[in-house]
């Protein structure tokens, strides 16, 4: 069975509209195959069999294995929302916990090989970044921007650098799978970072405790 041709530019579709039920079934099947067999063994035949559809139906939607897996993992990652409690400590903690929880649902033997497959192609690399890298990064950046606007961070702080420092903990462990990232470790990482860039860290800690109403919350930050 031959692949459906893939055009470089999108064209207007004619005929029947795309069946969203097939879309959802294919993405669900792709995630199931990834969880069971990993990225290297995933085939369109197996996905089609699990989804109850055909290879051509999948190729019409996603012209390559990389595109299919990116769509499936992007849907699993979901939309990253930046919390806004007015508390810098609370918001950064929550951002990282949501971030980590999303990547926990992605086997470590999928992300690394997938990125290697995408890195050499400009369009695929952009698609990888758009689906799996940019959404949580944008949420954390929004949280940092709010903290800066409140005056909680130093005037000369490099927010892009801080953003990479925060994200590196999650990405490094998600890609290599060498160690888990617990809530306690997230709190320690946020504390270590903010003690280096906050103007008055003790005041932030006290404010966080007042907002939470729980003196035990953020006890690792002290």
C-alpha positions as CSV (number, residue, x, y, z in Angstrom):
1,X,0.0,0.0,0.0
2,X,1.5,3.3,-1.1
3,X,1.7,6.4,1.1
4,X,-0.6,9.2,0.3
5,X,1.4,12.1,-1.3
6,X,2.4,14.9,1.0
7,X,2.3,18.4,-0.3
8,X,4.7,21.1,1.1
9,X,2.0,23.7,1.4
10,X,-1.5,23.1,2.7
11,X,-4.3,23.0,0.1
12,X,-8.0,23.4,0.4
13,X,-9.8,20.1,1.1
14,X,-12.7,18.9,-1.0
15,X,-15.3,16.3,-0.3
16,X,-16.3,15.0,3.1
17,X,-15.0,16.8,6.2
18,X,-12.4,15.1,8.3
19,X,-13.8,12.7,10.8
20,X,-12.8,13.9,14.3
21,X,-13.7,10.5,15.8
22,X,-11.0,8.9,13.7
23,X,-8.5,11.6,14.7
24,X,-9.2,10.9,18.4
25,X,-9.0,7.1,17.9
26,X,-5.7,7.4,16.1
27,X,-4.1,9.6,18.7
28,X,-5.4,7.4,21.5
29,X,-4.0,4.3,19.7
30,X,-0.6,6.1,19.1
31,X,-0.2,6.8,22.8
32,X,-1.2,3.2,23.7
33,X,1.4,1.8,21.3
34,X,4.1,4.3,22.6
35,X,3.4,3.2,26.2
36,X,3.6,-0.5,25.3
37,X,6.3,-0.7,22.6
38,X,8.2,2.7,22.6
39,X,8.9,5.0,19.8
40,X,11.4,2.9,17.9
41,X,8.9,0.0,17.3
42,X,5.8,2.2,16.6
43,X,4.4,1.5,13.1
44,X,1.4,2.9,11.2
45,X,0.2,-0.6,10.7
46,X,0.0,-1.2,14.5
47,X,-1.6,2.2,15.2
48,X,-4.2,1.6,12.4
49,X,-5.1,-1.8,13.8
50,X,-5.6,-0.4,17.3
51,X,-7.6,2.6,16.1
52,X,-9.8,0.5,13.8
53,X,-8.8,2.5,10.7
54,X,-6.4,2.2,7.8
55,X,-2.9,3.4,7.0
56,X,-4.0,5.8,4.3
57,X,-6.5,7.4,6.7
58,X,-3.6,8.1,9.1
59,X,-1.2,9.3,6.4
60,X,-3.8,11.8,5.1
61,X,-3.8,13.4,8.6
62,X,-0.2,12.9,9.6
63,X,2.3,12.4,6.8
64,X,5.1,10.9,8.9
65,X,5.6,9.0,12.1
66,X,7.2,12.0,13.7
67,X,4.2,14.2,13.0
68,X,1.8,11.5,14.3
69,X,3.8,11.1,17.6
70,X,4.1,14.8,18.1
71,X,0.4,15.2,17.8
72,X,-0.3,12.4,20.2
73,X,2.2,13.6,22.8
74,X,1.1,17.2,22.4
75,X,-2.4,16.2,23.2
76,X,-1.3,14.3,26.2
77,X,0.8,17.3,27.5
78,X,-2.3,19.5,27.2
79,X,-2.5,23.2,27.6
80,X,-0.1,24.6,30.2
81,X,-1.8,27.2,32.3
82,X,0.2,29.7,34.4
83,X,-1.2,29.9,38.0
84,X,-1.7,33.4,39.4
85,X,-2.2,33.4,43.2
86,X,-0.2,36.5,43.8
87,X,2.5,34.4,45.5
88,X,5.8,33.9,43.6
89,X,6.8,30.8,45.6
90,X,3.4,29.2,45.2
91,X,3.1,29.9,41.5
92,X,6.6,28.7,40.6
93,X,6.0,25.5,42.6
94,X,2.7,24.9,40.9
95,X,4.1,25.6,37.4
96,X,6.9,23.0,37.9
97,X,4.6,20.4,39.4
98,X,2.1,20.7,36.5
99,X,5.1,20.5,34.1
100,X,6.6,17.5,35.8
101,X,3.2,15.7,36.0
102,X,2.7,16.1,32.2
103,X,6.1,14.7,31.4
104,X,5.6,11.8,33.8
105,X,3.0,10.5,31.4
106,X,5.6,10.3,28.6
107,X,8.0,7.4,28.7
108,X,11.6,8.5,28.8
109,X,12.5,6.2,25.9
110,X,10.2,8.2,23.6
111,X,11.2,11.9,24.0
112,X,15.0,11.4,23.3
113,X,14.7,9.3,20.1
114,X,11.8,11.5,18.9
115,X,13.9,14.7,19.3
116,X,16.8,13.0,17.6
117,X,14.5,12.2,14.6
118,X,13.3,15.7,14.5
119,X,16.5,17.7,15.2
120,X,18.0,17.4,11.7
121,X,14.9,18.7,9.9
122,X,14.0,22.4,10.4
123,X,10.2,22.0,10.1
124,X,10.1,18.9,12.3
125,X,12.3,20.5,14.9
126,X,10.0,23.5,15.0
127,X,7.0,21.2,15.3
128,X,8.7,19.4,18.2
129,X,9.4,22.7,20.0
130,X,5.9,24.0,19.4
131,X,4.2,20.8,20.6
132,X,6.3,19.8,23.6
133,X,8.7,22.6,24.6
134,X,7.0,25.9,24.1
135,X,3.7,25.5,26.0
136,X,5.1,24.8,29.5
137,X,7.9,27.2,28.9
138,X,5.4,30.0,28.1
139,X,3.5,29.3,31.3
140,X,6.6,29.5,33.4
141,X,7.7,32.7,31.6
142,X,4.3,34.2,32.4
143,X,4.8,33.4,36.1
144,X,8.2,34.9,36.1
145,X,6.9,38.1,34.4
146,X,4.3,38.5,37.0
147,X,6.8,38.0,39.8
148,X,9.1,40.6,38.2
149,X,6.2,43.1,37.8
150,X,5.3,42.7,41.5
151,X,8.9,43.6,42.4
152,X,9.8,40.2,43.7
153,X,12.8,39.7,41.5
154,X,16.0,41.7,41.1
155,X,15.9,44.5,38.4
156,X,18.9,43.0,36.5
157,X,17.7,39.4,36.5
158,X,17.9,37.6,33.1
159,X,14.5,36.1,32.9
160,X,15.3,33.9,29.8
161,X,18.3,32.5,31.7
162,X,16.2,31.8,34.8
163,X,13.6,30.2,32.6
164,X,16.1,27.8,31.2
165,X,17.5,27.0,34.7
166,X,14.0,26.2,35.9
167,X,13.1,24.1,32.8
168,X,16.4,22.2,32.7
169,X,15.5,20.2,35.8
170,X,12.3,18.9,34.2
171,X,13.7,18.4,30.7
172,X,16.9,16.7,31.8
173,X,15.1,14.1,33.8
174,X,12.3,13.7,31.3
175,X,14.7,13.0,28.5
176,X,17.1,10.7,30.3
177,X,14.8,9.2,32.9
178,X,17.7,8.7,35.3
179,X,15.9,10.1,38.4
180,X,12.4,11.0,39.5
181,X,11.4,14.6,40.2
182,X,9.4,14.7,43.5
183,X,7.4,17.6,44.9
184,X,10.0,18.0,47.6
185,X,12.8,18.4,45.0
186,X,10.7,21.0,43.1
187,X,10.4,23.0,46.3
188,X,14.1,22.8,46.9
189,X,14.9,23.9,43.4
190,X,12.6,26.9,43.6
191,X,14.0,27.8,47.0
192,X,17.6,27.6,45.7
193,X,16.8,29.8,42.7
194,X,14.8,32.5,44.5
195,X,17.3,32.9,47.3
196,X,19.7,33.9,44.5
197,X,17.5,36.3,42.6
198,X,14.9,37.6,45.1
199,X,15.4,41.0,46.7
200,X,13.9,39.9,50.0
201,X,13.6,36.2,50.2
202,X,12.4,36.0,53.8
203,X,9.6,38.4,53.0
204,X,8.5,36.2,50.0
205,X,8.6,33.1,52.3
206,X,6.4,34.8,54.9
207,X,4.0,36.1,52.3
208,X,3.7,32.5,50.9
209,X,2.8,31.1,54.3
210,X,0.2,33.8,54.8
211,X,-1.4,33.1,51.4
212,X,-1.4,29.3,51.8
213,X,-2.8,29.5,55.4
214,X,-0.7,26.4,56.2
215,X,2.5,26.9,58.1
216,X,3.7,23.5,56.9
217,X,3.5,24.4,53.2
218,X,6.8,25.4,51.8
219,X,8.6,24.3,54.9
220,X,11.5,23.2,52.8
221,X,12.0,26.8,51.6
222,X,13.0,28.0,55.1
